[in-house]
Amino acid sequence: MPRSLIVLPDDSARPILAAIDGASRTLRVKMFVFSDPSLLKAVVAAKRRGVTVRVMLNPARRSGEHDNDATRKALEHADIDVRDANPAFDLTHEKSMVVDDRTAFVKSLNWATRNLTETRDYAVVTTRRPDVDEIVQCFEADWHRQPFAYSHDSHLVWCPGPGRDRICQFIDAARHRLFVQNERFQDMVIIERLIRASQRGVKVDVMARPPHTLKREKLVEGVGGLRILDDVGVKVHKLKGLKLHAKMLLADGVAAIVGSINFAAGSLDGRRELAIEVRDADVVDRLHKVARHDWEHSHALDLSDEGLLADLEDRVEGSAELLAIDDTRSS
């Protein structure tokens, strides 16, 4: 099977661990956050049995927070070759793994325990030679701090580069139904394309995270994007029971994009990101089932002034002023 799908938390870390345990020659990992003990143990075990392991880690978040320091020390202690991600980018948000130059994983999930157990996330596993080779080429380019030339007819979607254009083309091609899961809706070009899809008769359903989960400096554009979608009649829901971390688009039940790309200018223009467009029936059918399940287990986001104030109260300081909402409840 050229491509398959992993759904988190349903499938757990087992398929990823099995792939690492099955590595016999090489293992390449590029990760935004790597902190899960079971995955760390598996990578160290691969090294000990003679696999050539290289790990590229994002050095720090925008906030300056260092998620990967402890893992980096553990990897170095195990004599594993580990490097900071390419400094040419604001940060590296890509989450990928290549095993033995034969199997590649394109993921929305970090290697953090919460992404394996508490969040809706996905990974596409591909053995298609062009997919695997291109991911390896990008890894090598970033490892050696060299330019990477992406393929224009690839199934892979890279940022910086063609990411925004590819996502917009995907939205524009939808004819009947478009289901979208993403943490952030802040890029106005993509928002405008979703609105156009809705206006030409496509049923657009959006799942996003509640506004209080946004960082304060991203609140205005994040809430603004959701309210614009809501204003034109796009249904905007939040997941019930799980946290949403996935970045997925599903069009007409026949095509999907899965990966690390948030709908924000920073992700599209300044960060190393990777997604993959798939039309494999097994992958798309399972995504459709998960999407239907998630929609049935969701609530509409209340994006009215009152709903926003209730969601943000005591969570984001000065939110009413930031969003130009008159909080009459205090008078």
Buried (B, 14 or more C-beta within 10 A) or exposed (E): EEBBBBBBBEBBBEBBBEBBEEBEEBBBBBBBBBBBEBBBBBBBBBBEEEBBBBBBBBBBEEEEEEBBEEBBEBBEEBEBEBBEBBEBBBBBBBBBBBBBBEBBBBBBBBBBBBBBEBBBBBBBBBBBEEBBBBBBBBBEBBBEEEEBEBBEEBBBBBBBBBBBEBBBEBBEEBEEBBBBBBBBBBBBEBBEBBBBBBEEEBEBBBBBBBBBBBEEEBBBBBBBBBBBBBEBEBBBBBBEEBBBBBBBBBBBBBBBBBBBBBBBBBBBBBBBBBBBBBEBEEBBEBBBEBBEEBBEEBEEBBBEBEBBBEBBEEEBEEBBEBBEBEBEEEE
